[in-house]
Amino acid sequence: MTTNDEWQARKEAAVARGQGNASPIYAERARNSEIWDVEGNRYIDFGAGIAVVNTGHGHPRIVQAVREQLDRFSHTCVMVTPYDVSVRLAEKLNELMPGDSPKKSIFVTTGAEAVENCVKIARASTGRRGVIAFNGGFHGRTSLTMALTGKIAPYKHLFGPFPAEVYHAPFPIEYHGVSIRDALRGLDDLFKVDIAPRDVAALIVEPVQGEGGFYPAPVEFQRALRGICDEHGIVYVADEIQTGFGRTGRFFCTEYAGIEPDLMTAAKGIAGGFPLATVTGKAEIMDAPLPGGLGGTYGGSPIGCAAALAVLDVMEEEGLVERANRIGAQFAERVRDLQREHPRTIGDVRQLGAMIAMELVKDGDPSQPDPELTRAMVGAAAKRGLILLSCGIRGNVIRFLPPLTIPQEQIAEGMDTVAKCLAELT
Ligand SMILES: Cc1ncc(COP(=O)(O)O)c(C=O)c1O
């Protein structure tokens, strides 16, 4: 038998520290919402590989679809010899994206690539240069998406210079004293100080900031942004990489705002753990780049597309969008009970579907984040058999992102562990 510690030592010697790992737990196998490590320890998974296995680890339907696709072929390159599963998936995504305009899609491999492609498409379509993103937003680790990301450590630190023509506006978070009005005023100032709206190609927003700390973009704010984009001919990009595929209790989170984005990214939950990402958008905008200008060798892998079609079937058959709301309610109840027990430590609780967070502070003060306690919670939970994730621009948010298939008893069991860790550490 090998141990987690042995693997961690080998990993640290072989893999650069930049690709860090949250806990020194080496996965041996995983099933639905449980993971077993190389020592045989069992963990409840409240992270789903960062909102990826929404349908649970190793869902038999998805495994079967992948096996069948593997038997047919694993790669021909969608840009050389395309295949049925990619066309069928594009048709489904076009139907699922909010809004009535005709839609088209493209396939890439990672979330960051999807975001980059939104910028390319928006620039090709408008002939403009600027891109607006928001403070605290996260859009990826490539050069352009790092520039769009509104958080320095660890994403941007040491990596400049960044691509030009990227601007950041304030994101409304009442808990931190930024109202919708303040945020919109900030955007207006940006139009006066940094870039004229007629030079802006795209504005990109997460309907709930993910890595930034699970701060929802209020519906009114999203609607106001849609209005500003309409007024100035700016392409509205909804980054649904973390919020999509049922996570927030709607198929796509933007549905809550009742608006139609011009372009929308999807990744993570789309293919049950197989690397696939997409951009879907209004057909006339999507068709602006010339043939060959978008894509890549592995974009739209047939394995990923077959997995994604199976994910869609499972989501429908098992009612997972609705289940995200029930799971979320169960989590929120427990987290709010904990907040009543620890009012000076759990400063804020946020929940939209199965995207649940608690923000840890000192003395009940929003301006005194407690990233040390947050880190300690993740470590203590791992020791007690629970995978927990943190996030937040201040590093002080525990986020709960379970598979949408998690049984109720495991939510209760995992939350008991959270309660024990909190009691132990405070
Ligand atoms: C909202 C959002 N955009 C983009 C990304 C980048 O995706 P990837 O890590 O697949 O490149 C992420 C990943 O966490 C994300 O949450």
PDBQT file of the ligand as one rigid body, heavy atoms in Angstrom, charges set to zero:
ROOT
HETATM    1  C1  LIG A 501     -16.668  31.384 -14.043  1.00  0.00    +0.000 C 
HETATM    2  C2  LIG A 501     -15.452  30.674 -14.534  1.00  0.00    +0.000 A 
HETATM    3  N1  LIG A 501     -14.915  31.031 -15.714  1.00  0.00    +0.000 NA
HETATM    4  C3  LIG A 501     -13.825  30.418 -16.217  1.00  0.00    +0.000 A 
HETATM    5  C4  LIG A 501     -13.215  29.396 -15.530  1.00  0.00    +0.000 A 
HETATM    6  C5  LIG A 501     -11.997  28.736 -16.107  1.00  0.00    +0.000 C 
HETATM    7  O1  LIG A 501     -12.281  27.420 -16.461  1.00  0.00    +0.000 OA
HETATM    8  P1  LIG A 501     -11.075  26.367 -16.685  1.00  0.00    +0.000 P 
HETATM    9  O2  LIG A 501     -10.451  26.152 -15.356  1.00  0.00    +0.000 OA
HETATM   10  O3  LIG A 501     -11.763  25.135 -17.231  1.00  0.00    +0.000 OA
HETATM   11  O4  LIG A 501     -10.158  26.981 -17.681  1.00  0.00    +0.000 OA
HETATM   12  C6  LIG A 501     -13.727  28.990 -14.294  1.00  0.00    +0.000 A 
HETATM   13  C7  LIG A 501     -13.073  27.917 -13.509  1.00  0.00    +0.000 C 
HETATM   14  O5  LIG A 501     -13.204  27.822 -12.316  1.00  0.00    +0.000 OA
HETATM   15  C8  LIG A 501     -14.877  29.639 -13.793  1.00  0.00    +0.000 A 
HETATM   16  O6  LIG A 501     -15.411  29.297 -12.605  1.00  0.00    +0.000 OA
ENDROOT
TORSDOF 0
